[in-house]
């Protein structure tokens, strides 16, 4: 078995520094787990309680009477009124951006709004 050259040792040290930036195995596992967890949101303009995940876009579910319906948004102009004469809807006002809220607040609001209405 031969010795590693200086360049190879420097390359390995640089690789090691890059891995250290990711954090420990435990930190990386926790971060991956947190990204896969559903979070709870409230959209003020629609007075709606959503569940979802944010990656580089937002995946969220609306309650529709007896089930959740999943949607996806990508870089929406949150809260803006858009006029587009060539489109089918001619003009449209986008909802405000949903804000993440604690589960307890989401559950109380969801039950009050949707469960007591039924």
C-alpha positions as CSV (number, residue, x, y, z in Angstrom):
1,X,0.0,0.0,0.0
2,X,1.5,3.3,-1.0
3,X,1.4,6.7,0.7
4,X,-1.1,9.3,-0.2
5,X,0.3,12.3,-2.0
6,X,0.0,15.8,-0.6
7,X,-2.7,16.7,-3.2
8,X,-4.8,13.7,-2.3
9,X,-4.5,14.5,1.4
10,X,-5.6,18.1,0.7
11,X,-8.6,16.9,-1.4
12,X,-9.7,14.5,1.4
13,X,-9.4,17.3,3.9
14,X,-11.5,19.6,1.7
15,X,-14.1,16.8,1.3
16,X,-14.2,16.4,5.1
17,X,-14.8,20.1,5.6
18,X,-17.7,20.0,3.2
19,X,-19.2,17.0,5.1
20,X,-18.7,18.9,8.4
21,X,-20.8,21.8,7.1
22,X,-23.8,19.4,6.8
23,X,-23.6,18.7,10.5
24,X,-23.5,15.5,12.5
25,X,-25.4,12.5,11.4
26,X,-28.0,13.2,14.1
27,X,-28.4,16.9,13.0
28,X,-28.8,15.8,9.4
29,X,-31.4,13.1,10.3
30,X,-33.3,15.6,12.4
31,X,-33.3,18.2,9.5
32,X,-34.5,15.6,7.0
33,X,-37.2,14.4,9.4
34,X,-38.4,18.0,10.0
35,X,-38.6,18.7,6.3
36,X,-41.0,15.7,5.9
37,X,-43.3,16.7,8.7
38,X,-46.6,18.2,7.8
39,X,-47.0,21.7,9.3
40,X,-50.1,23.7,10.1
41,X,-51.1,26.9,8.4
42,X,-53.8,29.6,8.5
43,X,-54.8,31.7,5.5
44,X,-56.3,34.9,6.8
45,X,-57.8,36.2,3.6
46,X,-59.7,32.9,3.1
47,X,-60.2,32.2,6.8
48,X,-59.0,28.7,6.1
49,X,-56.9,26.2,8.1
50,X,-54.5,24.2,6.0
51,X,-52.0,21.4,6.4
52,X,-48.9,21.3,4.3
53,X,-45.2,21.3,3.6
54,X,-42.9,23.9,2.2
55,X,-39.9,22.8,0.1
56,X,-39.2,25.4,-2.6
57,X,-42.9,25.6,-3.2
58,X,-45.8,25.0,-0.9
59,X,-47.9,21.8,-0.9
60,X,-51.1,22.2,1.1
61,X,-54.4,20.7,1.7
62,X,-57.8,22.4,2.1
63,X,-60.7,20.9,4.0
64,X,-63.7,20.2,1.7
65,X,-66.5,19.0,3.9
66,X,-65.4,15.5,4.6
67,X,-61.9,15.2,3.2
68,X,-58.7,17.2,2.5
69,X,-57.9,18.1,-1.1
70,X,-54.2,18.7,-2.0
71,X,-53.0,21.6,-4.0
72,X,-49.6,23.1,-4.9
73,X,-48.5,26.7,-5.2
74,X,-45.3,27.9,-6.8
75,X,-44.3,31.5,-6.4
76,X,-47.9,32.8,-6.3
77,X,-48.4,36.6,-6.2
78,X,-49.9,36.2,-2.7
79,X,-52.5,38.8,-1.9
80,X,-52.3,40.5,-5.3
81,X,-55.2,41.4,-7.6
82,X,-54.3,40.4,-11.1
83,X,-56.1,41.7,-14.2
84,X,-55.6,39.5,-17.3
85,X,-58.2,40.2,-20.0
86,X,-57.0,37.3,-22.1
87,X,-57.5,34.7,-19.4
88,X,-60.8,32.9,-18.7
89,X,-61.2,34.6,-15.3
90,X,-60.3,38.1,-16.6
91,X,-59.2,39.2,-13.1
92,X,-58.4,37.3,-9.9
93,X,-57.4,38.2,-6.3
94,X,-54.9,35.7,-4.9
95,X,-55.3,34.7,-1.2
96,X,-52.9,36.0,1.4
97,X,-49.9,33.8,2.0
98,X,-50.7,31.1,4.6
99,X,-48.8,31.5,7.8
100,X,-47.4,28.6,9.8
101,X,-49.2,28.4,13.2
102,X,-48.8,26.1,16.2
103,X,-50.7,22.8,16.0
104,X,-52.8,23.7,19.1
105,X,-54.0,27.0,17.4
106,X,-54.7,25.2,14.2
107,X,-56.7,22.4,15.9
108,X,-58.8,24.9,17.9
109,X,-59.5,27.0,14.7
110,X,-60.2,24.0,12.6
111,X,-62.6,22.4,15.0
112,X,-64.4,25.7,15.6
113,X,-64.7,26.5,11.9
114,X,-65.3,23.2,10.3
115,X,-66.5,20.7,12.9
116,X,-69.0,22.9,14.6
117,X,-70.5,24.0,11.2
118,X,-71.4,20.4,10.4
